[in-house]
Amino acid sequence: MTTPQHLRDSDQAAGFDIGPDFERFNQMNDVFTRAFWDDTVLSADTDAFFASYRMEAAPRRGEGFNQRDFALRNASWLISDIISNRAAEDGLREGFQGAIRNDTPVAADRVTLRDPQFEAAEIKRIAKLFGADLCGITDLDMRWHYTQRPDTRDMTPIDDPLPDGLTHVIVMGHAMDADLVETYPSALAGAATGREYSHEAAIVMQMAAYIRNLGFEAVASMNDTALVVPYAIKAGLGEYGRNQMVLTPEFGPRVRFSKIFTNMPLAVNVPRQLGMASYCEICTKCADACPPKALPTGAPTRGTDSPSTIKGVRKWSANCEKCFGYWAKLRSDCAICMRVCPFNAPRDMLPHRLWVRLATSRWRQLAKRIDDWRGTRPRLKPRDWWGGNSGNSDA
């Protein structure tokens, strides 16, 4: 595959170090997909993990993991689940293992557009109207697209082509609830994840419908079709962190992303050097706090032996098997690495804003000493999130 020069030119600005051994990623090797077919990932814990998203199978144990906590988490996923399950008979889990199908056709007549800069600004304004917290635009880059996706009926690999002629990717960021994130690890905290997947499902579908109504192709996408992290970075929304997440100046790592593939001519954003990734080079707070020790403490490397790590990209790479294994035992997602990240704190606090400016400057070592001195913020107890009483006898 030949990558156009203009895409390779922006790799350095994005902080990407891509070697000649680069290989596109097959979604069959995503650790969540492997949990359905790979014996090295399958276990009784993985079965129980997925079953916990059905209330009849949800465990009732301990603070943060009682019935009320699971009820809120699972309810938060409802809209996303409705969308992802509506084409199950066709082997498609929309938004996760396959793009979201069009609910409206492309209009026969195209609107007359103004210049790409104006249209890009309009797209961002409409994205905010529908509820997106962040929005950036970049060029379509097939390096980040999955080579295959699973047919969810039998978990066999199949192709998942997009329409011809697509040129741009609109990336939207959706901020997770700050207080819920502070309760990780817990089933309660999982409501922050599910809420944003349900929000982004609605937002990305509405945005795609708007663009199709203008007469342009638009394919709505969440975790499917392509890796969203490199697209978010290329769209200028943040930098790649040690915790494997996009660090944004607005919300730190506390963001979920969706995307739209389109042929609408739009001005693109440029990647930004924010100084956050440079701070990650001297900070290991997320790795130190990781219960299964799945995050790296050293410098970025060019891949691992795990099939769930993309090949040929020098970056921080998690041990996906250890990470998901802990999720499975927990019966919910774990984002301790998100919670403890120094960039994950309220931006309306002047001391934190000043610290971020210090941490993203050449004075980052001083910022690190300040952060070490103040320590990690204590986890918010689920009972305190519920107002002191979760209403369950096991709270």
Residue pairs with C-beta under 8 A, 6 or more apart in sequence:
1 24
1 142
1 143
3 141
3 142
3 143
6 139
7 139
7 141
7 143
10 234
10 270
10 271
11 17
11 18
13 270
13 271
13 272
13 273
14 230
14 233
14 234
14 271
15 233
15 239
15 240
15 271
15 273
15 277
16 230
16 233
16 313
17 300
17 302
17 313
17 314
17 315
18 143
18 312
18 313
18 314
19 302
19 312
19 313
19 314
20 312
21 302
21 303
21 311
21 312
22 143
22 311
22 312
22 313
23 310
23 311
23 312
24 142
24 143
24 144
24 145
24 146
24 147
25 146
25 147
25 227
25 310
26 146
26 147
26 148
26 157
27 33
27 97
27 146
27 147
27 148
27 149
27 150
27 224
28 34
28 37
28 148
28 149
28 150
28 155
28 157
29 307
29 308
30 308
31 41
31 308
31 320
31 321
31 323
31 324
32 324
33 97
33 150
33 155
34 40
34 41
34 307
34 308
35 41
35 42
35 46
35 49
35 50
35 324
35 328
36 42
36 150
36 155
37 150
37 155
40 321
41 321
41 324
43 325
43 328
45 325
45 328
45 329
46 324
46 328
48 57
48 59
48 328
48 331
49 327
49 328
49 330
49 331
49 332
51 57
52 58
52 59
52 70
52 187
52 331
52 332
53 74
53 77
54 74
55 67
55 70
55 71
55 74
58 67
58 70
58 71
58 74
58 187
58 331
59 65
59 70
59 331
60 66
60 67
60 70
60 392
60 394
61 394
62 394
63 186
63 381
63 382
63 383
63 390
63 394
63 395
64 183
64 185
64 186
64 187
64 188
64 189
64 381
64 382
65 186
65 187
65 331
65 332
66 390
66 392
66 394
66 395
67 392
68 386
68 390
68 391
68 392
68 395
69 186
69 187
69 188
69 382
69 390
70 187
72 188
72 191
73 187
73 188
73 190
73 191
73 194
73 332
74 194
75 191
75 194
76 190
76 191
76 192
76 193
76 194
76 195
76 198
77 194
77 197
77 198
78 198
79 198
79 199
79 201
79 202
80 95
80 194
80 197
80 198
80 200
80 201
80 222
83 94
83 95
83 100
83 201
83 205
84 93
84 94
84 95
84 96
84 201
85 93
86 94
87 93
87 94
87 98
87 101
88 152
89 153
91 150
91 151
91 152
91 153
91 154
91 158
92 98
92 101
92 152
93 152
94 100
94 101
94 224
95 197
95 201
95 220
95 221
95 222
95 223
95 224
96 222
96 223
96 224
97 149
97 150
97 152
97 224
98 149
98 160
98 224
98 225
99 160
99 162
99 219
99 220
99 221
99 224
99 225
99 261
100 201
100 204
100 205
100 208
100 219
100 220
100 221
100 222
100 224
102 208
102 212
102 218
102 219
102 220
103 205
103 209
104 209
104 212
104 213
105 212
106 212
106 215
106 216
106 217
106 218
107 212
107 213
107 214
107 215
108 215
109 215
110 214
110 215
110 216
111 214
111 215
113 119
113 264
113 265
115 267
116 265
116 266
116 267
117 267
119 264
119 265
119 266
119 267
120 137
120 266
120 267
120 268
123 135
123 137
123 170
123 207
123 211
123 264
123 266
124 135
124 137
126 207
126 210
127 135
127 170
127 172
127 203
127 207
128 135
130 202
130 203
130 206
130 207
131 174
131 199
131 202
131 203
132 172
132 173
132 174
132 200
132 203
132 207
132 258
133 172
133 173
133 174
133 175
133 250
133 251
133 255
134 172
134 173
134 174
134 175
134 237
134 248
134 250
134 255
135 170
135 171
135 172
135 173
136 170
136 171
136 232
136 235
136 236
136 237
136 269
137 168
137 169
137 170
137 171
137 235
137 266
137 267
137 268
137 269
138 168
138 169
138 171
138 231
138 234
138 235
138 236
138 268
138 269
139 167
139 168
139 169
139 234
139 268
140 166
140 167
140 168
140 169
140 261
141 169
141 230
141 231
141 234
143 230
144 226
144 227
144 230
144 231
145 162
145 225
145 226
145 227
146 160
146 224
146 225
146 226
146 227
148 157
148 158
148 159
148 160
149 157
149 158
149 159
149 160
149 224
149 225
150 156
150 157
150 158
151 157
151 158
160 224
160 225
162 219
162 225
162 261
163 217
163 219
165 217
165 263
166 217
166 219
166 261
166 262
166 263
167 262
167 263
167 265
168 261
168 262
168 263
168 264
168 265
168 266
168 268
169 226
169 231
169 235
169 259
169 260
169 261
169 262
170 207
170 235
170 259
170 260
170 262
170 266
171 228
171 231
171 232
171 235
171 237
171 257
171 258
171 259
172 200
172 203
172 204
172 207
172 257
172 258
172 259
172 260
173 232
173 237
173 246
173 248
173 250
173 251
173 255
173 256
173 257
174 196
174 199
174 200
174 203
174 255
174 256
174 257
174 258
175 196
175 250
175 251
175 254
175 255
176 192
176 193
176 195
176 196
176 251
176 254
176 255
176 256
176 338
177 191
177 192
177 195
178 254
178 346
179 380
179 385
180 188
180 189
180 191
180 192
180 195
180 385
181 189
181 192
181 254
181 335
181 338
181 339
181 344
182 189
182 339
182 377
182 379
182 380
182 385
183 189
183 379
183 380
183 381
183 382
183 385
184 334
184 335
184 336
184 338
184 339
184 379
185 291
185 330
185 332
185 334
185 335
185 336
186 332
186 382
187 331
187 332
188 382
188 385
188 386
189 332
189 333
189 335
190 332
190 333
193 256
193 333
193 335
196 256
197 222
197 256
200 222
200 256
200 257
200 258
201 222
201 258
203 258
204 220
204 221
204 222
204 258
204 259
204 260
205 220
207 218
207 220
207 260
208 218
208 219
208 220
208 260
208 262
209 218
210 218
211 217
211 218
211 260
211 262
211 264
212 218
214 264
216 262
216 263
216 264
217 261
217 262
217 263
217 264
218 260
218 261
218 262
218 264
219 225
219 260
219 261
219 262
220 258
220 260
221 228
221 258
221 259
221 260
221 261
222 228
222 258
222 259
225 261
226 259
227 310
228 257
228 258
228 259
229 240
229 244
229 245
229 246
229 257
231 257
231 259
232 238
232 246
232 257
233 239
233 240
233 246
233 271
234 269
234 271
235 268
235 269
236 269
236 270
236 271
236 272
237 246
237 248
237 255
237 257
237 269
238 246
238 247
238 248
238 249
238 255
238 272
238 274
238 276
239 246
239 247
239 272
239 273
239 274
239 276
239 277
240 246
240 247
240 277
240 315
240 316
241 247
241 253
241 276
241 277
241 280
241 286
241 316
241 341
241 343
242 280
242 283
242 284
242 286
242 287
242 295
242 296
242 316
243 253
243 286
243 287
243 295
243 316
243 337
243 338
243 341
244 295
244 316
244 317
244 318
244 337
245 253
245 255
245 337
245 338
245 341
246 253
246 255
246 257
247 253
247 274
247 276
247 277
247 280
247 341
247 343
248 255
249 274
249 276
249 356
250 347
251 344
251 347
252 338
252 341
252 342
252 343
252 344
252 345
253 337
253 338
253 341
253 343
253 344
254 338
254 344
274 360
275 359
275 360
275 361
275 364
276 343
276 359
276 360
278 360
278 364
279 342
279 343
279 359
279 360
279 364
279 367
279 368
280 316
281 299
282 364
282 365
282 368
283 342
283 368
283 371
284 297
285 340
285 341
285 342
285 371
285 376
286 295
286 336
286 337
286 338
286 340
286 341
287 293
287 295
287 296
287 297
287 337
288 297
289 336
289 337
289 340
289 376
290 323
290 336
290 337
291 326
291 334
291 336
292 319
292 322
292 323
292 325
292 326
293 319
293 322
294 318
294 319
294 320
294 322
294 323
294 326
295 316
295 318
295 319
295 337
296 316
296 317
296 318
300 314
300 315
300 316
300 317
301 314
301 315
301 316
301 317
302 312
302 313
302 314
303 309
303 310
303 311
303 312
303 313
303 317
304 317
304 319
306 317
306 319
306 320
306 321
308 320
308 321
309 317
309 320
323 334
326 334
327 333
327 334
338 344
339 377
339 379
340 376
340 377
342 355
342 359
342 371
343 356
343 359
345 352
345 377
346 352
347 353
347 356
355 367
355 370
355 371
358 364
358 366
358 367
358 370
359 367
359 368
359 371
361 367
382 390
382 395
383 389
383 390
383 395
386 395
389 395
